Amino acid sequence: MKDLGYEIGYKKSKIIKKLYLELTDRCNLNCAFCYRKSWDKCFQDMSQKVYEKLMKDIKEIEGIERIVLGGIGEPTCFVGFERVLEDLKDYKLHITTNGTLLTDALIEKIVDTVSYITISVDGVEDYFEAIRGISLDRVVDGINRLQAAKKRRRSSTPELQLQFVSSKTNIDSLFQVIDLAKELDCYQLIISSLIPQIDENKDKILYTKEGSNKLMKDLWNRARNYAFRKGITIYLPNIQLKTERGCSFIDDVTTYISAEGDAIPCYRLSHDYDEYVFGRRKRVTKHSFGNIMDSSILEIWNSKEYQQYRYVVHNNLYPSCMDCDLVEGCEFPKETLEDCFGCLPSCSDCLWGRKFVMCP
């Protein structure tokens, strides 16, 4: 078995291979499919005290292979973002961003310090503007200036990838996005799937629970071949329910630190919000295993509760609500607090675990 950062018996480990840091849960955009559509909280930046404690805790961790600056918020909104890049420059950094705030000064700092950058492009022309509320030209301009800075400074980093969240609203622009990835000299394109947050979006998903979904299979095959001819690596999500489950957050030995300083297992459990799973409304509740202002990241990581959670998820010792015959009459699938196996929190309906949703 690969080293997952824990063993039965709750052996303590100093190894965490991947950290997601949510410096802020604010964003400068109000996208049509955003998680915030069902939030009822105020947005916030990570405080100076939490940030300083975070930097101290990171130094105690061994085996860090990547630090992702992203989360649910737009990281470049964070006041002092360039300072963060400087403080973490000795690590392999990965930024996930909407690409709308790439000033020349920030681009220079990114070229100095960042290994990877993922930029969301959910369509072209009218498709993009309908979802993001701004013109795609603003994003393309920032990417072109970034690539020009890399060329000018003879730097191969950051490597650039685009991410496309597919739905019935924008799928017709998929091949144009592949063309754009080629035009912008991106090395890969990640296709993910919509997680509906509001009732009006629940029927816009492209993945299915039953049936062969032949239309999407054919489309994915054409997209894969088209991207190959363009020299673009493309990652495609599942488009129908399969038996196989797996959590990349667990398998990659990952934890997520929120803007409030909470140690959270994954994107999905980082905030309270509503989601629709094959048309069923579900309340997702934030789950924190501890706050770094009370304990260090490693102390939280090695707590019995967090280790047990990772063991359960990695070994698939939790139910599957999606294909359960009793799902329509059961109370457990209505929220993530607990499932019928007594697991807390519940991952039994996770769209990431079924590879419908892909993360950078």
Residue frames as qw, qx, qy, qz and C-alpha x, y, z in Angstrom:
[[0.000, 0.888, 0.460, 0.000, 0.00, 0.00, 0.00],
 [0.364, 0.585, -0.047, 0.723, 1.28, 3.48, -0.80],
 [0.301, -0.210, -0.504, 0.782, 2.19, 5.81, 2.07],
 [0.126, -0.718, -0.521, -0.444, -1.09, 7.59, 2.88],
 [0.009, -0.538, 0.290, -0.791, 0.28, 9.48, 5.87],
 [0.620, -0.367, 0.382, -0.579, -1.34, 7.15, 8.41],
 [0.378, 0.111, -0.918, -0.054, -1.52, 3.53, 9.49],
 [0.714, -0.494, -0.411, -0.278, -3.99, 1.45, 11.46],
 [0.694, -0.361, -0.372, 0.500, -3.14, 2.07, 15.10],
 [0.028, -0.986, -0.140, -0.083, -2.97, 5.82, 14.48],
 [0.719, -0.177, 0.060, 0.669, 0.75, 6.11, 13.99],
 [0.019, 0.906, 0.067, -0.418, 1.76, 9.76, 13.87],
 [0.687, 0.328, 0.334, 0.557, 3.28, 11.17, 10.71],
 [0.161, -0.639, 0.030, 0.751, 5.00, 14.41, 9.76],
 [0.201, -0.009, 0.679, 0.706, 4.22, 13.86, 6.07],
 [0.451, 0.687, 0.436, -0.367, 1.55, 15.78, 4.18],
 [0.551, 0.073, 0.537, 0.635, 2.20, 15.79, 0.45],
 [0.098, 0.459, 0.450, 0.760, -0.26, 18.40, -0.75],
 [0.083, -0.478, -0.509, 0.711, -1.72, 21.50, 0.88],
 [0.084, 0.662, 0.495, 0.556, -4.66, 23.56, -0.38],
 [0.238, -0.322, -0.369, 0.839, -4.58, 27.06, 1.10],
 [0.042, 0.769, 0.546, 0.330, -7.76, 29.13, 0.89],
 [0.321, -0.007, -0.208, 0.924, -6.35, 32.61, 1.53],
 [0.318, 0.160, 0.158, -0.921, -9.79, 34.13, 0.94],
 [0.305, 0.391, 0.867, 0.046, -13.29, 32.96, 0.12],
 [0.269, 0.732, 0.110, -0.617, -14.01, 36.28, -1.61],
 [0.547, 0.226, 0.604, 0.533, -14.13, 36.61, -5.38],
 [0.035, 0.377, -0.121, -0.918, -14.28, 39.52, -7.81],
 [0.319, -0.030, -0.668, -0.672, -16.81, 37.69, -10.02],
 [0.570, 0.060, 0.547, -0.610, -20.32, 36.33, -9.54],
 [0.174, 0.187, -0.843, -0.472, -20.41, 33.34, -11.87],
 [0.685, -0.105, -0.257, -0.673, -23.67, 31.66, -12.81],
 [0.869, -0.102, -0.478, -0.078, -22.63, 28.24, -11.44],
 [0.197, 0.509, -0.603, 0.582, -20.68, 29.35, -8.36],
 [0.444, -0.258, -0.793, 0.327, -20.85, 27.72, -4.93],
 [0.039, -0.085, -0.361, 0.928, -21.75, 31.09, -3.48],
 [0.389, -0.258, -0.465, -0.752, -25.22, 30.89, -4.99],
 [0.698, -0.472, -0.498, -0.205, -26.35, 28.91, -1.95],
 [0.461, 0.015, -0.527, 0.714, -24.10, 30.47, 0.73],
 [0.326, -0.846, -0.330, -0.263, -25.56, 32.35, 3.67],
 [0.672, -0.517, -0.101, 0.521, -22.27, 33.56, 5.18],
 [0.090, 0.968, -0.152, -0.180, -20.11, 36.66, 4.94],
 [0.830, 0.425, -0.162, 0.324, -16.94, 36.43, 2.88],
 [0.460, -0.857, 0.212, 0.097, -13.54, 36.91, 4.51],
 [0.528, 0.647, -0.512, 0.200, -9.78, 36.95, 4.05],
 [0.813, -0.207, -0.410, 0.357, -7.37, 34.95, 6.16],
 [0.307, -0.950, 0.028, -0.042, -6.36, 37.15, 9.10],
 [0.279, 0.757, -0.539, 0.243, -2.74, 38.11, 9.75],
 [0.500, -0.473, 0.650, -0.322, -2.65, 35.96, 12.91],
 [0.915, 0.145, 0.350, -0.143, -3.95, 32.89, 11.10],
 [0.688, 0.689, -0.212, 0.079, -1.55, 33.51, 8.21],
 [0.015, 0.730, -0.629, 0.266, 1.49, 33.79, 10.49],
 [0.680, -0.265, 0.631, -0.262, 0.50, 30.59, 12.32],
 [0.895, 0.409, 0.135, -0.117, -0.02, 28.85, 8.98],
 [0.489, 0.743, -0.431, 0.148, 3.48, 29.76, 7.80],
 [0.289, -0.575, 0.701, -0.308, 4.92, 28.48, 11.09],
 [0.822, -0.026, 0.504, -0.265, 3.04, 25.17, 10.85],
 [0.808, 0.569, -0.115, -0.096, 4.03, 24.56, 7.23],
 [0.199, 0.730, -0.634, 0.161, 7.70, 24.57, 8.23],
 [0.515, -0.342, 0.726, -0.301, 7.07, 21.58, 10.53],
 [0.883, 0.288, 0.254, -0.271, 5.59, 19.45, 7.74],
 [0.310, -0.416, 0.749, 0.413, 7.74, 17.02, 5.77],
 [0.389, 0.178, 0.856, 0.289, 7.28, 15.69, 2.26],
 [0.366, 0.715, 0.272, -0.531, 5.31, 18.62, 0.78],
 [0.520, 0.139, 0.637, 0.552, 5.18, 18.06, -2.97],
 [0.077, 0.458, 0.430, 0.774, 2.80, 20.87, -3.87],
 [0.004, 0.456, 0.513, -0.727, 0.99, 23.82, -2.30],
 [0.112, 0.531, 0.643, 0.541, -2.16, 24.91, -4.10],
 [0.018, 0.270, 0.273, -0.923, -3.27, 28.51, -3.61],
 [0.271, -0.210, -0.618, -0.707, -6.95, 28.46, -4.42],
 [0.126, 0.290, 0.789, -0.527, -9.84, 26.86, -2.62],
 [0.228, 0.696, 0.680, 0.038, -13.29, 28.25, -3.29],
 [0.000, 0.910, 0.087, -0.405, -12.23, 31.92, -3.29],
 [0.635, 0.714, -0.041, 0.292, -10.18, 33.81, -5.88],
 [0.754, -0.374, -0.130, 0.525, -6.64, 33.84, -4.38],
 [0.424, 0.268, 0.101, 0.859, -5.47, 36.92, -6.27],
 [0.271, -0.795, -0.274, -0.469, -8.11, 38.93, -4.37],
 [0.730, -0.544, -0.268, 0.316, -6.13, 38.36, -1.20],
 [0.005, 0.973, -0.184, 0.138, -4.41, 41.51, 0.02],
 [0.317, -0.704, 0.635, 0.025, -0.69, 40.81, 0.01],
 [0.965, 0.202, 0.142, -0.089, -0.90, 37.89, -2.41],
 [0.587, 0.678, -0.379, 0.228, 2.54, 38.69, -3.80],
 [0.247, -0.635, 0.626, -0.379, 3.95, 38.40, -0.28],
 [0.887, -0.098, 0.379, -0.245, 2.43, 34.91, -0.01],
 [0.860, 0.490, -0.113, 0.083, 4.23, 33.88, -3.21],
 [0.242, 0.728, -0.527, 0.365, 7.49, 35.19, -1.79],
 [0.532, -0.487, 0.563, -0.405, 6.99, 33.43, 1.57],
 [0.874, 0.022, 0.462, -0.151, 6.31, 30.10, -0.15],
 [0.502, 0.732, -0.374, -0.269, 8.73, 30.38, -3.06],
 [0.084, -0.482, 0.872, -0.004, 10.81, 27.41, -1.89],
 [0.558, 0.168, 0.783, -0.218, 7.83, 25.08, -2.45],
 [0.086, 0.167, 0.755, 0.628, 6.27, 23.92, -5.70],
 [0.261, 0.371, 0.387, -0.803, 3.36, 26.35, -5.99],
 [0.077, 0.352, 0.807, 0.467, 0.15, 25.91, -7.97],
 [0.219, 0.241, 0.230, -0.917, -2.37, 28.75, -8.39],
 [0.139, 0.492, 0.823, 0.246, -6.02, 28.17, -9.36],
 [0.004, -0.429, -0.132, 0.894, -7.57, 31.42, -10.59],
 [0.499, 0.708, 0.481, -0.133, -10.17, 33.01, -12.84],
 [0.608, 0.122, 0.333, 0.711, -7.32, 34.92, -14.49],
 [0.127, 0.864, 0.371, 0.317, -8.96, 38.34, -14.39],
 [0.334, -0.940, 0.056, 0.042, -6.56, 40.09, -11.98],
 [0.844, -0.039, 0.144, 0.515, -3.19, 39.34, -13.59],
 [0.041, 0.982, -0.108, -0.149, -1.41, 42.68, -13.34],
 [0.628, 0.636, -0.391, 0.221, 2.06, 43.05, -14.83],
 [0.147, -0.632, 0.630, -0.426, 3.63, 43.17, -11.36],
 [0.806, -0.180, 0.457, -0.331, 1.82, 40.01, -10.28],
 [0.903, 0.419, -0.091, -0.035, 2.81, 38.22, -13.49],
 [0.346, 0.686, -0.564, 0.303, 6.49, 38.96, -12.81],
 [0.416, -0.450, 0.657, -0.439, 6.18, 37.52, -9.30],
 [0.921, 0.094, 0.245, -0.288, 4.32, 34.45, -10.61],
 [0.765, 0.550, -0.322, 0.090, 7.08, 33.73, -13.13],
 [0.057, 0.646, -0.644, 0.407, 9.60, 34.01, -10.27],
 [0.329, -0.301, 0.731, -0.517, 7.84, 31.66, -7.87],
 [0.771, 0.136, 0.354, -0.511, 5.02, 29.52, -9.34],
 [0.282, -0.196, 0.891, 0.296, 5.28, 26.09, -11.00],
 [0.059, 0.379, 0.857, 0.343, 1.69, 25.63, -12.23],
 [0.256, 0.226, 0.222, -0.913, -1.30, 27.84, -12.85],
 [0.129, 0.404, 0.886, 0.187, -4.85, 26.70, -13.64],
 [0.184, 0.181, 0.006, -0.966, -7.20, 29.24, -15.21],
 [0.402, 0.426, 0.772, -0.245, -10.95, 28.68, -15.53],
 [0.230, 0.259, -0.411, -0.843, -12.33, 29.11, -19.04],
 [0.437, 0.257, 0.815, -0.282, -15.87, 27.75, -19.26],
 [0.526, 0.674, 0.513, 0.071, -16.47, 28.60, -22.91],
 [0.358, -0.023, 0.261, 0.896, -15.67, 31.26, -25.49],
 [0.090, -0.297, -0.348, -0.884, -17.34, 34.49, -26.57],
 [0.528, -0.412, -0.108, -0.735, -21.00, 34.59, -25.45],
 [0.819, -0.259, -0.512, 0.015, -20.74, 31.30, -23.56],
 [0.538, -0.006, -0.454, 0.710, -17.97, 32.64, -21.33],
 [0.074, -0.263, 0.116, -0.955, -19.61, 36.01, -20.75],
 [0.650, -0.397, -0.352, -0.544, -22.96, 34.42, -19.86],
 [0.815, -0.306, -0.454, 0.191, -21.29, 32.32, -17.15],
 [0.593, -0.141, -0.278, 0.743, -18.57, 34.67, -15.87],
 [0.061, -0.909, -0.357, 0.205, -20.18, 38.04, -16.47],
 [0.130, -0.787, 0.314, 0.515, -17.11, 39.52, -18.17],
 [0.694, 0.642, -0.256, -0.200, -15.44, 39.31, -21.56],
 [0.956, -0.081, 0.112, 0.257, -13.05, 36.45, -22.26],
 [0.513, 0.726, -0.132, 0.439, -10.69, 39.01, -23.81],
 [0.317, -0.830, 0.328, -0.322, -9.65, 40.13, -20.33],
 [0.861, -0.340, 0.377, 0.023, -8.52, 36.61, -19.43],
 [0.847, 0.403, 0.142, 0.315, -6.83, 35.98, -22.77],
 [0.218, 0.878, -0.208, 0.372, -4.90, 39.25, -22.45],
 [0.531, -0.710, 0.424, -0.185, -3.61, 38.23, -19.02],
 [0.925, -0.056, 0.351, 0.137, -2.54, 34.81, -20.28],
 [0.681, 0.644, 0.025, 0.348, -0.76, 36.31, -23.28],
 [0.026, -0.879, 0.333, -0.339, 1.13, 38.71, -21.04],
 [0.758, -0.486, 0.428, -0.079, 2.07, 35.82, -18.75],
 [0.910, 0.208, 0.262, 0.244, 3.37, 33.74, -21.65],
 [0.436, 0.816, -0.107, 0.364, 5.27, 36.75, -23.00],
 [0.348, -0.816, 0.400, -0.232, 6.92, 37.27, -19.60],
 [0.889, -0.218, 0.396, 0.079, 7.97, 33.62, -19.50],
 [0.786, 0.502, 0.145, 0.330, 9.46, 33.88, -22.98],
 [0.148, 0.909, -0.196, 0.337, 11.22, 37.14, -22.20],
 [0.417, -0.705, 0.522, -0.238, 12.76, 35.66, -19.08],
 [0.520, 0.346, -0.774, -0.105, 13.42, 32.26, -20.69],
 [0.366, -0.179, 0.750, -0.521, 11.36, 30.49, -18.05],
 [0.313, -0.103, -0.876, -0.354, 9.45, 27.26, -18.59],
 [0.253, -0.506, -0.779, 0.269, 7.24, 27.95, -15.57],
 [0.562, 0.014, 0.706, -0.431, 4.55, 28.35, -14.61],
 [0.013, 0.117, 0.895, 0.429, 3.11, 25.58, -16.77],
 [0.397, 0.116, 0.115, -0.903, -0.38, 26.67, -17.79],
 [0.002, 0.260, 0.950, 0.171, -3.55, 24.61, -17.89],
 [0.405, -0.175, -0.131, -0.888, -7.16, 25.57, -18.54],
 [0.121, 0.197, 0.924, -0.303, -10.17, 24.17, -16.71],
 [0.383, -0.110, -0.426, -0.812, -13.61, 23.88, -18.29],
 [0.323, 0.133, 0.787, -0.508, -16.72, 23.08, -16.20],
 [0.156, -0.072, -0.750, -0.639, -19.06, 21.37, -18.63],
 [0.349, 0.367, 0.657, -0.559, -22.85, 21.60, -18.67],
 [0.422, 0.584, 0.663, 0.201, -25.69, 21.76, -21.16],
 [0.052, 0.938, 0.128, -0.317, -25.21, 25.53, -21.14],
 [0.021, 0.854, -0.415, -0.314, -21.69, 25.58, -22.59],
 [0.749, -0.133, 0.617, 0.202, -20.81, 22.15, -24.01],
 [0.670, 0.688, 0.258, 0.105, -21.21, 23.40, -27.59],
 [0.171, 0.939, -0.289, 0.077, -18.07, 25.51, -27.12],
 [0.838, -0.421, 0.309, 0.157, -15.83, 22.63, -25.99],
 [0.806, 0.269, 0.244, 0.467, -13.87, 22.31, -29.22],
 [0.211, 0.871, -0.013, 0.443, -13.34, 26.06, -29.36],
 [0.533, -0.798, 0.266, -0.092, -11.86, 25.88, -25.85],
 [0.881, -0.107, 0.310, 0.342, -9.47, 23.16, -27.03],
 [0.549, 0.649, 0.141, 0.508, -8.47, 25.49, -29.87],
 [0.167, -0.930, 0.111, -0.308, -7.97, 28.28, -27.34],
 [0.783, -0.545, 0.268, 0.137, -5.77, 26.07, -25.16],
 [0.797, 0.210, 0.265, 0.501, -3.58, 25.44, -28.21],
 [0.272, 0.828, 0.108, 0.477, -3.53, 29.11, -29.18],
 [0.346, -0.878, 0.189, -0.272, -2.48, 30.12, -25.65],
 [0.479, 0.472, -0.697, 0.249, 0.25, 27.46, -25.48],
 [0.669, -0.436, 0.390, -0.459, -1.35, 25.56, -22.58],
 [0.105, 0.352, -0.929, -0.053, -0.01, 22.11, -21.84],
 [0.103, -0.246, -0.964, -0.002, -3.30, 20.59, -20.76],
 [0.433, -0.266, -0.150, -0.848, -7.04, 21.04, -20.38],
 [0.033, 0.117, 0.912, -0.391, -9.08, 19.69, -17.47],
 [0.442, -0.308, -0.450, -0.712, -12.75, 19.06, -18.18],
 [0.069, 0.077, 0.814, -0.571, -14.92, 18.88, -15.08],
 [0.185, -0.497, -0.761, -0.374, -18.68, 18.67, -14.58],
 [0.278, -0.506, 0.007, -0.816, -21.26, 21.00, -13.14],
 [0.231, -0.295, -0.827, 0.419, -22.33, 20.60, -9.52],
 [0.175, -0.651, -0.406, -0.617, -25.74, 22.31, -9.47],
 [0.188, -0.034, -0.562, 0.805, -26.15, 24.68, -6.54],
 [0.385, 0.222, 0.260, -0.857, -29.65, 25.97, -7.28],
 [0.634, 0.318, 0.662, -0.244, -32.83, 24.34, -8.53],
 [0.570, 0.743, -0.006, -0.351, -32.76, 25.95, -11.97],
 [0.225, 0.680, -0.676, -0.174, -29.40, 24.29, -12.74],
 [0.623, -0.246, 0.721, -0.178, -30.15, 20.74, -11.60],
 [0.821, 0.394, 0.410, -0.059, -31.17, 19.57, -15.08],
 [0.380, 0.872, -0.283, -0.127, -28.12, 21.08, -16.82],
 [0.500, -0.514, 0.687, 0.123, -25.76, 18.20, -15.96],
 [0.580, 0.489, -0.531, -0.376, -24.32, 16.01, -18.71],
 [0.105, 0.240, -0.953, 0.151, -23.58, 12.92, -16.60],
 [0.725, -0.201, -0.324, -0.574, -26.18, 10.22, -15.99],
 [0.546, -0.374, 0.640, -0.389, -27.06, 7.77, -13.26],
 [0.726, 0.132, 0.673, -0.054, -28.37, 5.03, -15.56],
 [0.697, 0.699, 0.146, -0.073, -28.03, 4.10, -19.23],
 [0.816, 0.097, 0.167, 0.545, -25.02, 4.16, -21.52],
 [0.060, -0.881, 0.014, 0.469, -24.98, 7.94, -22.15],
 [0.749, 0.240, 0.424, 0.450, -23.82, 7.18, -25.70],
 [0.278, 0.914, 0.145, 0.257, -24.11, 10.79, -26.86],
 [0.286, -0.909, 0.302, -0.017, -21.57, 11.98, -24.27],
 [0.797, -0.247, 0.468, 0.290, -19.32, 8.96, -24.83],
 [0.656, 0.539, 0.336, 0.409, -19.10, 9.82, -28.50],
 [0.063, 0.973, -0.026, 0.220, -18.45, 13.48, -27.69],
 [0.562, -0.727, 0.376, 0.118, -15.65, 12.61, -25.24],
 [0.807, 0.040, 0.450, 0.380, -14.04, 10.33, -27.84],
 [0.474, 0.751, 0.221, 0.403, -14.13, 13.10, -30.44],
 [0.196, -0.961, 0.145, -0.131, -12.79, 15.63, -27.93],
 [0.740, -0.487, 0.398, 0.239, -9.96, 13.30, -26.90],
 [0.737, 0.273, 0.407, 0.466, -8.90, 12.73, -30.50],
 [0.247, 0.900, 0.144, 0.329, -9.23, 16.42, -31.38],
 [0.395, -0.886, 0.241, 0.007, -7.08, 17.46, -28.40],
 [0.812, -0.220, 0.412, 0.351, -4.49, 14.80, -29.29],
 [0.613, 0.548, 0.309, 0.478, -4.16, 16.22, -32.79],
 [0.011, 0.948, -0.003, 0.317, -3.70, 19.68, -31.28],
 [0.539, 0.306, -0.545, 0.565, -1.01, 18.42, -28.91],
 [0.364, -0.492, 0.287, -0.737, -3.11, 19.15, -25.82],
 [0.226, -0.068, -0.936, 0.262, -3.37, 16.71, -22.93],
 [0.499, -0.339, -0.145, -0.784, -7.03, 16.48, -21.93],
 [0.015, -0.037, -0.910, 0.412, -8.54, 15.04, -18.75],
 [0.472, -0.255, -0.449, -0.715, -12.18, 14.00, -19.00],
 [0.424, -0.192, 0.628, -0.624, -14.65, 13.24, -16.20],
 [0.154, 0.217, 0.964, 0.026, -16.93, 10.24, -15.99],
 [0.350, -0.018, -0.235, -0.906, -20.25, 10.75, -17.74],
 [0.762, -0.280, -0.400, -0.426, -22.15, 7.84, -16.20],
 [0.613, -0.597, 0.397, -0.333, -22.27, 6.28, -12.73],
 [0.687, 0.310, -0.654, 0.071, -19.66, 3.57, -12.20],
 [0.833, -0.457, -0.304, 0.062, -18.90, 1.26, -9.28],
 [0.668, 0.089, -0.254, 0.693, -15.36, 2.52, -8.80],
 [0.245, -0.954, -0.123, -0.119, -14.85, 5.22, -6.16],
 [0.726, -0.040, -0.169, 0.666, -11.76, 7.09, -5.09],
 [0.161, -0.972, -0.139, 0.102, -10.79, 10.34, -3.39],
 [0.628, 0.543, -0.155, 0.535, -7.82, 12.23, -4.83],
 [0.229, -0.810, 0.260, -0.474, -7.61, 14.33, -1.66],
 [0.834, -0.453, 0.297, -0.106, -7.07, 11.21, 0.42],
 [0.936, 0.188, 0.123, 0.272, -4.89, 9.33, -2.07],
 [0.475, 0.672, -0.130, 0.552, -2.65, 12.37, -2.62],
 [0.580, -0.369, -0.448, 0.571, -2.20, 12.79, 1.16],
 [0.099, 0.459, 0.179, 0.864, -3.82, 16.20, 1.16],
 [0.167, -0.633, -0.617, 0.437, -5.38, 18.64, 3.58],
 [0.115, 0.662, 0.348, 0.654, -7.12, 21.98, 3.04],
 [0.288, -0.373, -0.441, 0.764, -6.73, 25.03, 5.27],
 [0.100, 0.803, 0.536, 0.240, -9.62, 27.48, 5.05],
 [0.148, 0.657, -0.046, 0.738, -9.50, 31.26, 5.35],
 [0.587, -0.703, 0.036, -0.400, -10.65, 30.83, 8.96],
 [0.042, -0.595, 0.768, -0.234, -7.78, 28.45, 9.74],
 [0.849, -0.087, 0.388, -0.348, -9.83, 25.25, 9.77],
 [0.067, -0.345, 0.894, 0.279, -8.22, 21.99, 8.65],
 [0.754, 0.310, 0.201, -0.543, -10.71, 20.44, 6.23],
 [0.704, -0.077, 0.676, 0.206, -10.41, 17.21, 4.22],
 [0.408, 0.275, 0.666, 0.560, -11.44, 18.52, 0.79],
 [0.076, -0.133, -0.267, -0.951, -13.09, 21.17, -1.39],
 [0.399, -0.437, -0.673, -0.443, -16.55, 19.71, -0.94],
 [0.563, -0.606, -0.534, 0.174, -16.60, 19.94, 2.85],
 [0.419, 0.050, -0.173, 0.890, -15.00, 23.38, 3.08],
 [0.210, -0.045, 0.084, -0.973, -18.24, 25.41, 3.27],
 [0.369, 0.391, 0.753, -0.380, -21.95, 25.07, 3.96],
 [0.305, 0.295, -0.374, -0.825, -23.98, 25.03, 0.76],
 [0.788, 0.263, 0.428, -0.357, -26.71, 23.22, -1.17],
 [0.057, 0.360, -0.773, -0.518, -25.98, 20.85, -4.04],
 [0.833, 0.216, 0.101, -0.499, -28.11, 18.70, -6.30],
 [0.221, -0.329, 0.902, 0.170, -27.08, 15.07, -6.83],
 [0.039, -0.196, -0.888, -0.415, -29.00, 13.65, -9.79],
 [0.301, -0.522, -0.430, -0.672, -31.82, 16.07, -9.01],
 [0.621, -0.591, -0.496, 0.137, -31.87, 15.42, -5.24],
 [0.034, -0.851, 0.193, -0.487, -31.27, 18.46, -3.08],
 [0.814, -0.234, -0.382, 0.369, -28.57, 17.90, -0.47],
 [0.224, -0.952, 0.128, -0.166, -27.25, 20.13, 2.29],
 [0.763, 0.226, -0.356, 0.490, -23.46, 20.00, 2.52],
 [0.478, -0.877, -0.013, -0.039, -22.12, 21.02, 5.91],
 [0.284, 0.751, -0.519, 0.293, -18.58, 22.26, 6.43],
 [0.917, -0.373, -0.123, 0.070, -16.48, 19.77, 8.38],
 [0.158, 0.794, -0.487, 0.328, -13.38, 20.90, 10.27],
 [0.852, -0.153, -0.451, 0.218, -11.09, 18.52, 12.14],
 [0.557, -0.587, -0.205, 0.551, -9.64, 21.44, 14.09],
 [0.223, 0.965, 0.032, 0.132, -8.40, 25.01, 13.80],
 [0.731, 0.286, -0.261, 0.562, -4.73, 25.85, 13.46],
 [0.096, -0.681, 0.255, -0.680, -5.07, 28.59, 16.08],
 [0.775, -0.480, 0.210, -0.352, -5.79, 25.83, 18.62],
 [0.839, -0.221, 0.458, 0.193, -3.49, 23.06, 17.36],
 [0.059, -0.531, 0.600, 0.595, -0.80, 22.71, 14.70],
 [0.694, 0.349, -0.361, -0.517, -1.61, 21.31, 11.28],
 [0.431, 0.259, -0.864, 0.037, 0.32, 18.14, 12.11],
 [0.190, -0.002, 0.787, -0.587, -1.48, 17.71, 15.45],
 [0.654, 0.294, 0.174, -0.674, -4.82, 17.95, 13.67],
 [0.609, 0.410, -0.593, -0.331, -3.64, 15.67, 10.86],
 [0.344, 0.191, -0.897, 0.201, -2.59, 13.03, 13.39],
 [0.509, -0.133, 0.447, -0.724, -5.76, 13.22, 15.49],
 [0.335, 0.078, 0.937, -0.055, -7.63, 9.93, 15.80],
 [0.496, 0.617, 0.443, -0.420, -10.73, 11.40, 14.14],
 [0.382, 0.746, -0.322, -0.440, -8.89, 12.65, 11.05],
 [0.037, -0.387, 0.902, 0.187, -6.85, 9.47, 10.65],
 [0.423, 0.241, 0.849, -0.204, -9.96, 7.32, 10.97],
 [0.511, 0.700, 0.168, -0.469, -11.76, 9.42, 8.38],
 [0.269, 0.660, -0.591, -0.378, -8.91, 8.99, 5.89],
 [0.198, -0.167, 0.966, 0.016, -8.80, 5.24, 6.51],
 [0.500, 0.432, 0.666, -0.347, -12.56, 4.86, 5.97],
 [0.494, 0.746, -0.036, -0.446, -12.61, 6.87, 2.74],
 [0.126, 0.588, -0.741, -0.298, -9.49, 5.29, 1.25],
 [0.120, -0.066, 0.991, 0.000, -10.84, 1.80, 1.88],
 [0.413, -0.168, -0.516, -0.731, -14.39, 2.61, 0.70],
 [0.224, -0.256, -0.879, 0.334, -15.90, 1.70, 4.07],
 [0.242, 0.329, 0.299, -0.862, -18.90, 3.97, 3.54],
 [0.534, 0.472, 0.692, -0.115, -22.22, 3.54, 1.72],
 [0.135, 0.012, 0.522, 0.842, -23.13, 4.59, -1.82],
 [0.333, 0.480, 0.486, -0.649, -26.31, 6.65, -1.87],
 [0.288, 0.423, -0.399, -0.761, -26.30, 7.27, -5.61],
 [0.510, 0.109, -0.743, -0.420, -27.18, 3.71, -6.55],
 [0.100, 0.051, 0.872, -0.476, -29.02, 2.65, -3.38],
 [0.177, -0.424, -0.790, -0.405, -32.58, 1.34, -3.92],
 [0.317, -0.688, -0.599, 0.259, -33.74, 3.18, -0.78],
 [0.347, 0.000, -0.032, 0.937, -32.29, 6.61, -1.60],
 [0.165, -0.463, -0.362, -0.792, -35.61, 8.31, -2.38],
 [0.609, -0.638, -0.357, -0.306, -37.15, 7.42, 0.99],
 [0.738, -0.246, -0.348, 0.524, -34.08, 7.78, 3.19],
 [0.195, -0.975, -0.092, 0.051, -33.21, 10.79, 5.37],
 [0.681, -0.452, 0.239, 0.524, -29.43, 10.31, 5.36],
 [0.549, 0.285, 0.397, 0.677, -28.85, 11.49, 1.75],
 [0.030, 0.925, 0.324, 0.198, -30.42, 14.88, 2.53],
 [0.167, -0.943, 0.274, -0.093, -27.23, 16.07, 4.26],
 [0.649, 0.470, -0.544, 0.250, -23.57, 15.19, 4.83],
 [0.401, -0.669, 0.431, -0.455, -23.57, 15.07, 8.63],
 [0.458, -0.265, 0.835, -0.153, -23.78, 11.27, 8.87],
 [0.563, 0.184, -0.611, -0.526, -24.65, 8.19, 6.80],
 [0.887, -0.230, -0.099, -0.387, -26.25, 4.82, 7.48],
 [0.815, 0.113, -0.461, 0.332, -22.86, 3.28, 8.32],
 [0.558, -0.774, -0.174, 0.244, -22.33, 5.88, 11.03],
 [0.614, 0.122, 0.090, 0.775, -19.56, 7.65, 9.12],
 [0.080, -0.960, -0.235, 0.128, -19.15, 11.32, 9.97],
 [0.477, 0.443, 0.023, -0.758, -18.91, 13.31, 7.77],
 [0.766, 0.283, 0.576, -0.042, -20.59, 11.37, 4.98],
 [0.006, 0.486, -0.565, -0.666, -18.97, 11.02, 1.54],
 [0.502, 0.218, 0.837, -0.022, -21.67, 8.67, 0.24],
 [0.479, 0.775, 0.408, -0.063, -22.94, 11.10, -2.42],
 [0.248, -0.710, 0.275, 0.599, -19.64, 12.71, -3.42],
 [0.698, 0.704, 0.085, -0.098, -19.48, 13.67, -7.10],
 [0.089, 0.794, -0.600, -0.035, -15.69, 14.01, -6.82],
 [0.531, -0.308, 0.784, -0.096, -15.43, 10.44, -5.53],
 [0.748, 0.390, 0.536, -0.042, -17.24, 9.19, -8.64],
 [0.422, -0.172, 0.460, 0.762, -14.94, 11.26, -10.90],
 [0.266, 0.798, 0.508, 0.188, -17.77, 13.42, -12.24],
 [0.057, -0.995, 0.069, -0.042, -15.89, 16.43, -10.86],
 [0.824, 0.183, -0.127, 0.521, -12.17, 16.90, -11.49],
 [0.326, -0.926, 0.033, 0.187, -9.74, 19.03, -9.48],
 [0.505, 0.751, -0.361, 0.225, -6.40, 20.48, -10.55]]
